[in-house]
Amino acid sequence: MADITKTRVRERGPVQASLFERTMKAGEDWRERAFMRRIVIRDEDCDWEQTRQGRLKYFINRDTDDACLGVLRDWHVFKHDIKTHSGAHRHQGGLVIYVIEGEGYTEVDGVKKEWQAGDILLLPMKPEGCVHKHYNKHPGREAVWIAFIYLPLMDEVGKWTEQKEIAPDYKPGG
């Protein structure tokens, strides 16, 4: 009988990618994701949601892949429709708010700051944060603004939000 020799080759398990390779892959994934998102985001394509802050409509939010969201991953951009007032909250500030329509005011650390359509609000950046709440001066009429938040800056200062008071139209679980 002839001698038969079998050689068995061990299959390599999955090679663990280095941190460099994982970083390069993450960059490629972000780039591909950006190509899939919109350049023009139509207002009517995004949905309103009632939150504890008030009635919001998100246009850009890096934390989701919702279809209406835009190509810029480092921003949160949302519209706020203030019926009477928002929820009171505290965070470190550092965001820009452009008033689209209506009149109102914002209490920032107890100081009333009035605004109207065409104005820009700049919430001060403070390590201990600033407590603020937004009001519609004429409930029953429109008071709408849009917020722009640059997330790399917020990441570096350890963004946090502390809810102080819930918006009046919010229903938990609803």
Residue pairs with C-beta under 8 A, 6 or more apart in sequence:
17 25
30 73
33 65
33 73
34 71
34 73
35 71
37 69
37 70
37 71
38 68
38 69
38 70
38 71
39 70
39 71
41 59
41 60
41 68
41 69
41 70
42 68
43 57
43 79
45 67
45 68
46 57
46 58
46 59
46 68
47 57
47 68
48 55
48 56
48 57
48 81
49 55
49 56
49 57
49 58
50 167
50 169
50 170
50 171
50 174
51 167
51 170
52 87
52 163
52 166
52 167
52 170
53 80
53 86
53 87
53 89
53 167
54 80
54 81
54 82
54 83
54 85
54 86
54 87
54 134
54 167
54 169
54 170
55 80
55 81
55 82
55 83
55 167
55 169
56 78
56 79
56 80
56 81
57 78
57 79
57 81
58 64
58 66
58 68
58 69
58 76
58 77
58 78
59 68
59 69
59 70
59 77
59 78
59 79
59 146
60 69
60 70
60 72
60 75
60 76
60 77
60 78
61 69
61 76
61 77
61 78
62 73
62 74
62 75
62 76
62 151
70 77
74 150
74 151
74 152
75 148
75 149
75 150
75 151
76 147
76 148
76 149
76 151
77 146
77 147
77 148
77 149
78 146
78 147
79 100
79 144
79 145
79 146
79 147
80 86
80 134
80 144
80 145
80 146
80 147
81 142
81 143
81 144
82 102
82 104
82 134
82 135
82 136
82 143
82 144
82 145
83 136
83 139
83 143
83 168
83 169
84 135
84 136
84 139
84 168
85 133
85 134
85 135
85 136
85 167
85 168
86 133
86 134
86 135
86 167
87 133
87 163
87 164
87 165
87 166
87 167
87 170
88 107
88 131
88 132
88 133
88 163
88 164
88 165
89 131
89 132
89 133
89 161
89 162
89 163
89 164
89 165
90 129
90 130
90 131
90 132
90 161
90 162
90 164
91 129
91 130
91 159
91 160
91 161
91 162
92 125
92 126
92 127
92 128
92 129
92 130
92 154
92 157
92 158
92 159
92 160
93 123
93 124
93 125
93 126
93 129
93 130
94 123
94 124
94 125
94 149
94 150
94 153
94 154
94 157
95 122
95 123
95 147
95 148
95 149
95 150
96 120
96 121
96 122
96 147
96 148
96 149
97 120
97 121
97 122
97 123
97 145
97 146
97 147
97 148
98 119
98 120
98 145
98 146
98 148
99 115
99 116
99 117
99 118
99 119
99 120
99 121
99 144
99 145
100 117
100 144
100 145
100 146
101 117
101 142
101 143
101 144
102 116
102 117
102 136
102 137
102 138
102 141
102 142
102 143
102 144
103 114
103 115
103 116
103 117
103 136
103 137
103 138
103 143
104 114
104 115
104 116
104 134
104 135
104 136
104 137
104 143
105 112
105 113
105 114
105 115
105 134
105 135
105 137
106 112
106 113
106 115
106 121
106 132
106 133
106 134
106 135
107 113
107 131
107 132
107 133
107 135
108 123
108 124
108 130
108 131
108 132
109 130
109 131
109 132
110 131
113 121
114 137
115 121
115 145
121 145
123 130
123 132
124 130
125 157
127 157
129 160
129 162
131 164
133 164
133 165
134 145
136 143
137 143
151 159
